[in-house]
Amino acid sequence: MAAVAFIGLGNMGFPMAGHLLAAGHDVVVWNRTRHKAEQWQTQYGGKLADSPALAAQSADIVLTCVGRDEDLLEVLHGESGILKGLKPQALLIDHSTVSAEVSRQIAQQLLSSQQQFVDAPVSGGQQGAINGQLSIFCGGSPEAVARAQPILAAYAKAQAHVGPVGAGQLAKMVNQICVAGVIQGVAEGMHFAEAAGLDVAQVMSLVGQGAGASWQLINRHQTMIRDEYDHGFAVDWMRKDLDIVEAEARRLGVQLPLTPVINDFYRDVQRMGGGRWDTSSLLKRLQEFATNTGKPD
Ligand code: NAP
């Protein structure tokens, strides 16, 4: 069992750190908003650190799950950041969805040659984190990924080494491209079913057992019918991810005809006040346009 530190106890990190403890690891956590770390300790046990540096000092493996590129850089080399305490032979594993570029920057410029880095973004949502059923895309050297994988097993349904540092983030971008199109498809199908006077629940249940099935349709159509949009992955995070995808596509010179359109649709949802709604709220956008005959201001 390993001495691990977990930085960032949000919707994802909170249960993930709990799984590490349950797997028998010696876990110390840090969270910017301290009361969440205290809640975590009340729920699971484990230890709290007063700063990322102090958490890193007591660990051989340090995991992060924060927000954007700048948040990751802040917990790494801000005052009392992880780098101030990271051991000379430590392994750093990042679960945030960030750019491939910042992952490479961390590995090449911020860590010493003895310290290892794995970018390990996840898919499976908050429910996947709670159930320990995440898909994990690992980028790094073969040695670093081999060292990371037994730790990640605490909450992985599937994990694979997909290439060098940054490749994990590139694979997660593929995931987000696929998901964005699927959600819009489900929303349009439901919007059409409603306009056609069909029993939306009945039809979507049947579609979900045929060739139109998807995780989004099966897990979200009932909550979408109930106009409930508080089920995990937030629109603000999706906007972040699709901006990252668009920038990487420009860098690669690859055409993605649909993804920027869906990113614009999510901008509309943000204008509607739905930044913290979950990503299935594309249906709400269609319904809003139908009643207002135009885009929200
Ligand atoms: P969240 O609930 O908003 O939590 C974000 C966490 O990061 C909180 O612990 C927050 O601390 C911390 N944080 C953010 N900026 C920070 C900074 N500058 N310094 C220190 N701590 C900071 O987000 P989440 O849903 O757990 O997502 C975390 C990451 O996983 C994101 O990159 C997201 O895109 C990715 N992800 C999320 C999902 C999902 O379904 N939610 C799925 C796959 C991937 P505070 O508590 O102080 O705010």
Residues whose N, C-alpha, C, O or C-beta is under 5 A from the ligand:
A	BS01	NAP	G8 L9 G10 N11 M12 G13 N31 R32 T33 C65 V66 G67 D71 E74 V75 H95 S96 T97 V122 S123 G125 Q126 G232 F233 W237
